[in-house]
Amino acid sequence: MDAVDLSAPDLLDDPYPLLARWRADGPMLRAQDGRWVATTHAAVSATLRDRGMGRIWSDWQPVDQMEPFNTLHRNQLMENEPPTHTRMRRLLAGAFAKGHVERMRPRIERLADALLDELDPTRPVDLLAAYAEPMPVFVIADLLGVPREDHVRLRDWSQAIVRMYEQGVDEEVRGAAVRSSEEFAAYTRDVIEQRRRHPGEDLVSDLITARDAGGGFSDDELVATVILLLNAGHEASVNVFGNGVNALLAHPDELARITAGEVPVATALEELIRFDAPLQLFERTATSDVEVAGALVRSGEVVACLMGSANRDAAVFGDDPRTGADAFDVSRDPNPHVGFGLGRHFCLGAPLARVELEITVRRLLERFPGVTPAAAPPRRPTWVLRGLESLDVHLA
């Protein structure tokens, strides 16, 4: 059996045939670089849930050059384990619990309507550029108390930083990530200082209150947390929307089940997340010797969890051509996808993401139930974060 090539060109356009072959080879394989690769739903789930598998940050080299990027990640919730992770997650969960998600619902409804009002139904429209991309940045900006008009800068910084999560990045990508990390951090520090002087009903103000009361976030952790929320809130939402609506347009019978009212958008949304996963790979590092799906993962070894592969596992989702793992079935329920992760690193923003995406998709289909594709959508040249460059449609 050949070692898994996680930089294979076949992963960019349509990774699922290759992922299926890897699943057939076994639940735990070896990559060419020595990492373990979890291919099945059971192996991915076990890795994500096992307390002996953590997120262990390793600084990018050379450290002096990469320090702005490293600082952001070293101080993030996502890149830490207990007790630091426990403290940071408790603080962030407490801030989210103050009604921010429900308070955002009517704002998201109004924002969706305003963005849709600006679309011209007489000509092809790029739904990503005109609707999906500004939406999550506006939502997170409102949540954090950040000016909406800065959304282009926020998006550009975010995209430059997350490009580092791909396989085999070059010096150009590294340089852009460092510059964006510096600029994003400086911007965020200014926002935090403004909220400290003039607190409001926003998440940053709540996080500052926890920080200044003692036992809260350090200054670096507060900056990293705000940037994490902006990055995660933007990248994941745009890619779920783009991949999901593209799947709906490619399956008009399934789209018709939603527009006819047969299937609620909230139910269909879970299939949009599962069918073409926006996050295809997520790593864990063994903090002790751990057995996963019959493989002994030694302390210090890394497991690359193939999330998109887990979401296409026939052992969980069936093999019926109409409703099985490779079928697009908007009524699938239950739908135990791993799109938001599992275990202690389960996505804390999942409730907000579900509200935002349900409203975004529902409002679009209520306003333009006859939406059809105008051109084949080009893929972004990445696969770990899988998304589209554009999504041109006819609205009527």
Residue pairs with C-beta under 8 A, 6 or more apart in sequence:
1 25
1 26
1 29
3 29
3 30
3 31
3 32
4 22
4 29
4 30
4 31
4 32
4 37
5 31
5 32
6 31
6 32
6 33
6 35
6 37
6 167
6 281
6 304
7 167
7 168
8 18
10 17
10 18
11 18
11 280
11 383
12 379
12 381
12 382
12 383
13 379
15 280
15 308
15 383
15 386
16 308
16 312
16 326
19 39
19 306
19 308
19 309
19 312
20 309
20 312
22 29
22 37
22 39
22 306
22 309
23 39
23 40
23 309
23 312
23 313
25 39
26 39
27 38
27 39
27 40
27 42
27 43
27 292
27 293
27 294
27 295
28 36
28 37
28 38
28 39
28 43
28 292
28 293
28 294
28 295
28 297
28 303
29 36
29 37
29 39
30 36
30 37
31 37
31 304
35 283
35 301
35 302
35 303
35 304
36 292
36 295
36 297
36 301
36 302
36 303
36 304
37 303
37 304
37 306
38 44
38 46
38 47
38 292
38 293
38 303
38 304
38 305
38 306
38 310
39 306
39 309
39 310
40 293
40 309
40 310
40 313
40 315
41 310
41 311
41 313
41 315
41 316
41 317
41 336
41 338
42 293
42 313
42 315
42 316
43 292
43 293
43 305
43 310
44 305
44 306
44 307
44 309
44 310
44 338
45 310
45 338
45 342
46 292
46 293
47 53
47 284
47 292
47 303
47 305
48 282
48 284
48 305
48 338
48 341
48 342
48 343
48 345
49 342
49 343
50 284
50 290
50 292
50 343
51 343
51 344
52 286
52 287
52 288
52 289
52 290
53 284
53 285
53 286
53 287
53 290
53 292
53 297
53 303
54 81
54 284
54 285
54 286
54 287
55 78
55 79
55 80
55 81
55 85
55 283
55 284
55 285
55 345
56 81
56 285
56 287
57 73
57 74
57 79
57 80
59 66
59 70
59 74
60 66
60 69
60 70
60 164
60 174
63 70
65 174
65 178
66 174
66 178
68 178
68 181
68 182
68 185
69 161
69 164
69 174
69 177
69 178
69 181
71 181
71 185
71 220
71 224
72 161
72 181
72 184
72 185
72 223
72 224
72 227
72 228
73 79
73 224
74 224
75 218
75 220
75 221
75 223
75 224
75 225
76 221
76 224
76 225
76 228
77 85
77 88
77 89
77 92
77 225
77 228
77 348
78 228
78 232
78 345
80 88
81 287
82 344
85 344
85 345
87 215
88 217
88 221
88 225
89 344
89 348
91 207
91 210
91 216
91 217
92 207
92 225
92 348
93 348
94 206
94 210
95 203
95 206
95 207
95 210
96 203
96 348
96 349
96 351
96 352
98 206
100 143
100 202
100 203
100 206
100 352
101 351
101 352
101 355
103 201
104 139
104 142
104 143
104 352
104 355
104 356
105 355
105 359
107 139
107 142
108 135
108 139
108 355
108 356
108 359
108 360
109 359
109 363
111 135
111 138
111 139
112 135
112 359
112 360
112 363
112 364
113 363
115 130
115 131
115 134
115 135
116 131
116 363
116 364
116 367
116 368
118 130
119 125
119 130
119 131
119 395
121 368
121 395
121 396
122 396
124 374
124 375
124 392
124 393
124 394
125 131
125 374
125 392
125 393
125 394
125 395
126 390
126 391
126 392
127 241
127 242
127 245
127 364
127 391
127 392
127 393
128 238
128 241
128 242
128 388
128 389
128 390
128 391
129 390
131 360
131 364
132 237
132 238
132 241
132 242
132 245
132 360
132 391
133 155
133 234
133 238
134 151
135 237
135 241
135 356
135 360
136 233
136 234
136 237
136 238
136 356
137 148
137 151
137 154
137 155
137 230
137 233
137 234
138 148
138 151
139 233
139 237
139 352
139 356
140 146
140 229
140 230
140 233
140 234
141 147
141 148
141 150
141 151
141 154
141 230
142 148
142 202
143 202
143 203
143 229
143 233
143 352
144 191
144 202
144 203
144 204
144 226
144 229
144 230
145 191
145 195
145 200
145 202
145 203
145 204
145 205
146 154
146 191
146 204
146 230
150 187
153 183
153 187
154 184
154 230
154 234
155 234
156 180
157 180
157 181
157 183
157 184
157 187
158 180
158 184
158 230
158 231
158 234
158 235
159 235
160 173
160 176
160 177
160 179
160 180
161 177
161 180
161 181
161 184
161 227
161 231
162 231
162 235
162 385
163 169
163 173
163 176
163 177
163 382
164 173
164 174
164 177
165 384
165 385
166 173
166 382
166 383
166 384
166 385
167 383
167 384
184 227
185 223
185 227
188 223
188 226
188 227
189 219
189 223
191 204
191 226
192 204
192 208
192 222
192 223
192 226
195 202
195 204
195 205
195 208
196 208
196 212
199 205
199 208
199 209
203 229
204 226
207 216
207 217
207 222
207 225
207 226
208 222
210 216
210 217
211 217
211 218
211 219
211 222
216 222
217 225
229 349
232 347
232 349
233 349
233 352
233 353
235 278
235 385
235 387
236 278
236 279
236 347
236 353
237 353
237 356
237 357
237 360
238 387
239 278
239 279
239 385
239 386
239 387
239 388
240 272
240 273
240 278
240 339
240 353
240 357
241 357
241 360
241 361
242 377
242 387
242 388
242 391
243 272
243 275
243 276
243 277
243 278
243 386
243 387
243 388
244 269
244 271
244 272
244 273
244 275
244 276
244 357
244 361
245 272
245 361
245 364
245 391
246 276
246 373
246 377
246 388
246 391
247 272
247 275
247 276
247 328
248 254
248 255
248 258
248 268
248 272
248 330
249 255
249 371
249 372
249 373
249 393
250 328
250 373
251 328
252 372
254 268
254 328
254 329
254 330
255 365
257 263
257 268
257 330
257 331
258 264
258 265
258 268
258 330
258 365
259 365
259 369
262 331
263 330
263 331
265 358
265 361
265 362
265 365
266 354
266 358
267 330
267 331
267 332
267 333
268 330
268 331
268 361
269 354
269 357
269 358
269 361
270 332
270 333
270 335
270 337
270 339
271 328
271 329
271 330
271 331
271 332
271 335
272 330
272 357
272 361
273 337
273 339
273 340
274 311
274 317
274 332
274 335
274 337
274 339
275 311
275 328
276 308
276 386
277 307
277 308
277 311
277 337
277 339
277 386
278 339
278 385
278 386
278 387
279 307
279 339
279 384
279 385
279 386
280 306
280 307
280 308
280 383
280 384
280 385
280 386
281 304
281 305
281 306
281 307
281 383
281 384
282 304
282 305
282 307
282 341
283 302
283 303
283 304
283 305
284 302
284 303
284 305
285 300
285 301
285 302
285 303
286 297
286 298
286 299
286 300
286 301
286 302
286 303
287 299
288 299
289 296
289 297
289 298
289 299
290 296
290 297
291 297
292 303
297 303
305 338
307 338
307 339
308 386
310 316
310 337
310 338
311 317
311 325
311 337
311 338
311 339
312 325
312 326
313 325
314 324
314 325
314 326
316 325
316 336
317 324
317 325
317 332
318 324
318 325
319 325
320 327
321 327
322 329
323 329
323 332
340 346
340 347
340 350
340 353
341 347
347 353
364 371
365 371
368 395
368 396
370 395
370 396
371 393
371 394
371 395
372 393
372 394
373 392
373 393
373 394
374 392
374 393
374 394
375 392
377 388
377 389
377 390
377 391
377 392
378 388
378 389
378 390
379 386
379 387
379 388
379 389
380 386
380 387
380 388
380 389
